[in-house]
Amino acid sequence: MNEIEAVGQEALLEPLPKGGAAGKERPWLFALLIAPSAVLANGVVQGGVLSYLLRNQGIGTGRQSHIIWVLSLPTMIYFLWSPITDFLMRRRTWLLCGSVAAGALMATAFHMGRLDSRGAMVLMFAAACCTQLVVSSCGGMMGALRVERSKRVACSFYQGGGLGFGAAAVFVLVSRAETLSRPALGLLAAALIAVPGLFALAAPKQEVIADHAFVKTMRRIWTEFKSTFLRWAAIPYTLLMIFPLASGAAVGLLPGVARDYGVNGQHVAWVNGLGGALVMAAGSLAATLIAARFQASVAYLTLALVNSGTLGVLWLGPLRPSTYYLGLMLYLFTIGTCYAMFTAVVLEFMGHSGKSGSGRYSIINSLGNVPVVYMIAVDGWGGGKWGARGLAGTEAVVGAIGAVILLAYFLARKETNVPADEVAVQA
């Protein structure tokens, strides 16, 4: 038995949930476990709450965008510190500590004189870093689930909860911004961030994998990294992470062309705001209907093709409000489903969590942000060159090409899909 096989066999000795049933692993709980990160990242920072508050303080758009960009950095670089959640204590404990710390830091930042002050920005940046411990902890815990069906359901609720709680946070905080003082609003934001972290106490217990010797621990971690990344099968999975498909980049750009379809600002605020986020969350939950016997990568790429097809409504349809509403709702729903399946692909790529699951999950998941960034630029170029239809058409064509290329590979390859908890053994 070689070293990789030994590590894989050791991982398989980790205790199964009592009874071995998916229900015992409570995968639906991940909708609540991801809430602290969703409220801060998807709600306060990127969802418009902070921008709204900064505007009320007289901060211009340029300064606003700079602040939000800085506070969004932790979502792209959190793999630098996220491996800590694999050590010292259980991942669910790290999740609880990260959410409570983030809530306390956010409340303190809102008590500062101005939200654009250096002190407030440092506190909010630290809070954003803390909530990324929630993301990495969730990734490690999902990877440790032993029933494949549990993993798929967990991915759907994880994404659905992230979108739903983010949208709800925007609605609650913006609606209360005019009636509460900023310190009181900060306490409300802190509660929305910290309180859901308490659900970590209800998460299924996952044993800590501990080696008494430092050298043995490092050897195990290195072996797990090799079994995930240093293999030929890792190349197509890496391409799947960074290819321009199902990026959702148009979500933030379509409001800018709504006027071309005859849609007014009030309707845009609804369909692209709370209503749109709930449609995406519904799409994420709909992914639970996809049977676990279908390989996650194949299902994801198929859905990515469907998502590109929905953009055809906006690309080829008449410039009317009905076209915008129909195309946008179909696009948002399928993006939500794609996001859920993307997380399932991350877990398929990663294999069983083992000792380094949170760290490996963070690295792979961070790669998924790459196409979002460059597709925003590509979509913007298409819109500038060919108008409103060009924006949707550009993402539709580029995304479809990427999906077809990779789908052809995954359908044609001879290897059969292995369960995620056996990857370390067979890699």
N, C-alpha and C positions, 0 to 999 in steps of 0.2 A: 504493500500500500504506500503510494507516494504522499508527499506532504499535503498537497491539495486535497487528496482523498481523505486524509486523516482529519483535516480541519472540517471538511464537509460532513464526515460521519459524526464528529463531535457536535456540530450544529444540529444534526438530526436527533441528537440525544436530548435537546432542550425539551422541556415538558410540553405536551399538547394540552390545549384547553380541556377541562374535564368533560368527558363524553365525546370529544373530538368533533362536535357539531359547530357549524358556522354561527349559530345563535349564541353559543357560549362566549364567542369572541366579541360580541356586541359591535359589529362594524359600523352601525349607524351612529355610534358615539363620536366618530370622527367629525361629524358635522358640528358638534359642540366644541371639540378639542381644538379645532382650527380657528374658532371665533376670535380669540385675543389678537392673533395676527391679522385676521380679516378686518376687524374694527379699526386697527391702527393703520395698516397699509392700504387696504381697499376703501376704507371709509375716511379717516382723518386726513391722511397724506394725499393719496391719489384719487380719492373719491370726490373731492371738492370742498370738504369741510374747512381745511386749513386755508385754501384759496379764498373761500368766502369770508373767513375771519380776518385774513390779511387785507382783503379789500376794504373791510369795514374800518381798518386802522389806517387807510389811506395809502397802502402799499401798491405800487404799480405792477402791471402784468409782468414786466421783465424781471423785477425783483422776486415776484411770486414764483415764477417758473424756476428761477435759480434755487430758491429755498426748497421747493418740492423736488427738484432734481437731486439735490444733496441728500434729502431725507429718504429718497427712493433708492439710494446706493446700496443700503444693507440688503435689499432683496436680490441684488446681483452679485454681491461679494460675500454673502454669509457663509459660504463654504470655508472661508478662512478661519472662522471660530466655531462653526457648528460641530466639528468632531468632538468637542468637549462633552456633548450630550451622550457620547458612548462610554464615558468614564465616570468614576467616583460614586454615582448614584443612579437609580433607575431613570429611564427616559421620562416616565410620567412625572417624576419628581422634578426633573429639569423643566418640563413643560409648565408645571405649577409655579416654580420659582421665576421663570422667564416672564410669565403673564403678570404676576403680582408686581415684580420689579418694574415692568414696562408701565403698568398703571400708575404706580407711585411716581415714576419719572415724568409721565405725561401730566399728572396733576400738578406737580411742582413747576413744570414749564408754563402752564397756564396761569400760575400765580405770579410769574415774572411781569415786569412792567409792559414789555412789548413782545409779541411772538416772533418778531424778526430780530430781536437782540441776540448777541452771541451766546449768552447764557441759556436762553430759551432754546435756541437751535441745538446747542450741545446736549441739552437734556432730552429733546425730542429725538435726536440722532441716537442717543444711548437707548432710548425706549424702543426705537425701531430695531436696533441690534438685538435687544432682549427678546422681542417677539419673534425674531427669526430662530431663536432656540425652540420656539413652539413648532415651527415648520419642520426643523430637522428632527425634533423628537417625534412628531407625527409620522415622518417618513420612516424612521427607524422602527417605530411600533407597527406600522402597516407592513413593513417588510418581515416582521417577526410573526405575523399571522400565519397559521399553518394550513388553513383551508382556502383553496383558490377562490371559491365563491365569496368568502369573507373579504379577501383582498379587493375583488371587483366592487363589491358593495361599499367597502370602506372608501375606495377612490371616488365613487360617485357622491357619497355623502360629504367627503372631505372637500371636494370642489363645490358642491351645492351649498354647503354651509359657509364656505368662504365667500361666495358671491352673495348669498342671502344676508348674512350678518353684515357684510360691508355696505350693502344697499340700505339695510335697516339703520345702521349707524349714521349714515348721511342724513336720512330722513329725520331721525330723532334729534341729532345735534344741531342741524340747520334750523329745524322748526323751533328749537328751544333757545337759539342763539340770541333772539331779540328780547326774551323774557328773563333770562338768567344772566347774572354777572359772569365775567370771564372766569374767575376762580371757581364759581359754582359749576359752570359749564365744564371746567377741567375735571372737577370731581365726578361729574356725570360720565365724561369720557373715560376716566380712570376706572369707574365701576364697570362700564361696558367692556373694557379690556381685561380687567383682572378677574371679575366674577366668573366668567365662563371657564377660566383656568381651573376652578375648583372641581370641574367634572373629571379632571385627571384622576381624582380619588376613586372614581367609579370605573376607570379603565382596567381591563383585564391585567392581572399581575403577570409581568414578564421577568423571568429570572435574569439576574446580572451574570454575565459570563466573565468570570474573574480568573486570571492566571496569577499565581503567586510570584512568578519571576518576571521581571520587566522584559528581559530578552525574549522569553517565550510569548509574552503578550505582543510585542512588536513583530515577532515572526508570524504570529497568527494574523495580525492586521495586514501585513505585507502580502501574505498568501491570499487573503480575501480580496485585496485590491488587484492582485494578479489574476485571480479567477474571474473578476468582473471586467477589468479593463484590458489586460494584456492577453487577449485571445482574438482570433480572427473574427469571431462572431460579434465582437464589440464594435467593429468598423461600421457595419450597416446600422447598428443601433445608434452610434454616435451621429451618423449622417441623418438619421431619423430625427434626432434632437435638434439639429441645426438647419435642416432643410426648410424652405419657405412654404410650409403647408399648415393650415389650421392655426395660424399665428394669432388671429383675432386683432391684427393691427388696424383693421378698418373700423373697429368699434369706436375709437376715439376720433376718427376722421369723418365718418359719415354725417355727424351733426353739421359739419361745415358745408355740406352740399345739400342739406335738407331743403333750403330755400329754392334750389333749382327744381325740386320736385313739387314745389308749391306748399311746403309744410311750414307752419309758423313756429315761432320760438316756444310758445307754451306747450305745443304738442311734442316738440323735440325734447323738452325738459322731461316729459313723462315717458315717452317711448325709449329714449336713450338714457334715462335716469333710473328711478326706482322700478318702473314697469319692465324696462329692458333687463335689468339685473335679475329680476324675479324670473323672467323668461329663460335667461341663461342658467339660473339655478335649477329650474324645471328640466332643462335639457341635460344637466349633469345627473340629476336623479333618474332620468329616463335611461341612462346607461346601465342601470341595474337590470334592465330587461334583456341585455345582451348576455347570452349563456357563457359561462366560464370555459366551456369546451372550445370556444373560438379563441385562437391566439390573439393576445392583446394588440400586438403590432399590426396584424392583418385587419382586425376590426377598426383600429385607429385610422389606418390609411384609407380604408373604405369610407369611413365617415368623413375624412378630410376631403375626399372626392365629392361627396354629397354636399359638404359645406361650400366648396368652390362652385358647385352647381347652383346653390341658392343665390350666389352673387350674380348669377346670370339674369335674375329678375331685375335687379337694379341696373345691370349693364345693358340689357337688350330691351327692357320694358319702356313704355312711354313715361315721360317726365310728369307724372301725376302723383298726388298724395297717396293714392291706393297702392301704387307701385312701391313707394318708399316704405309704407307700413308693412306690406306683405313681405317684401324682400328683406327688410331689417329684422322682422320677427323670425323668419325662417333662418336667417344668418345667425342671430343671437342664440336661438334654440340649438342649432347644430354645433355652434362654437362651444356651448356649455357641455354638450355630449362629448365633443372632441377633447375638451379639457379633462373630463373624467377619465377617458380612455388614455390620454397622454400620461396621467399619473399611473395608470395600470401598466403602461409600457415602461415607465421608469422602474417600477417594481420588477417587471419581467427582466429588464436589463440588469438590475442590481442583483437579483437572486435573494437568498435568505439574508436577513440582517446580520446574523452572527455577532461579532464584536464591534464591527465598524460600520454598521448599517446606516446610522445617521449621517456620518461623514460621506459615505459613498452616495447616499440619496441626495445630499446637498449638492455634490459636484454634478451629478447627472441632471438634477432638476434645474440647476443654474444655467446649464447649456440651453434649456428651453427658452430662456429669455433672449437669446441671441437673435433668432428670426423675428421676434416681436420688434426689436430695435431697428433692424435693417429693413424690415417690410414696411414700417411707418414711412421711411424715406422713399422706398420704391413706390408705395401707393401714392404718396404725395407727388412724386414725379409723374405718375400716370394721370393723376387728376389735373396737374398743371398743364400737361401736354394735350389731353383729350377731353378735359372737362369732367363734369360730375359722373358721367357714365364711365369715363376712363379710369377713375379711382377704383370702382368695383371691378371693372373688366381686368385691370392689371393684376389685382390680387387673385381673381378667379383663374386667370390663365397661368400665372406663375405657380400658384398653389396646386393646380391640377397637374401640371408638368412634374412637379416634385413628388406628388403623391403617386402618380402612375409609375415613375421610375422605381421608387422603392417598393411599391406594391408588387410590381413584376418580379422583383428579386425575392421578396418574402414568400410569394406564392410558388416560385420556381425552385427554391432551394430544397434539397433533399432531406435535410435534418428535420426531424420531428421536434415539436415543441416539448421541452421538459418542464416539469413543475418548478416553480421558483425556488422551492426549498431544496431542490436537488442540483441546482446550477453549480454550487461549489464542489459537488462531487464529480460531475461529469465535464466541467469546463476544462 
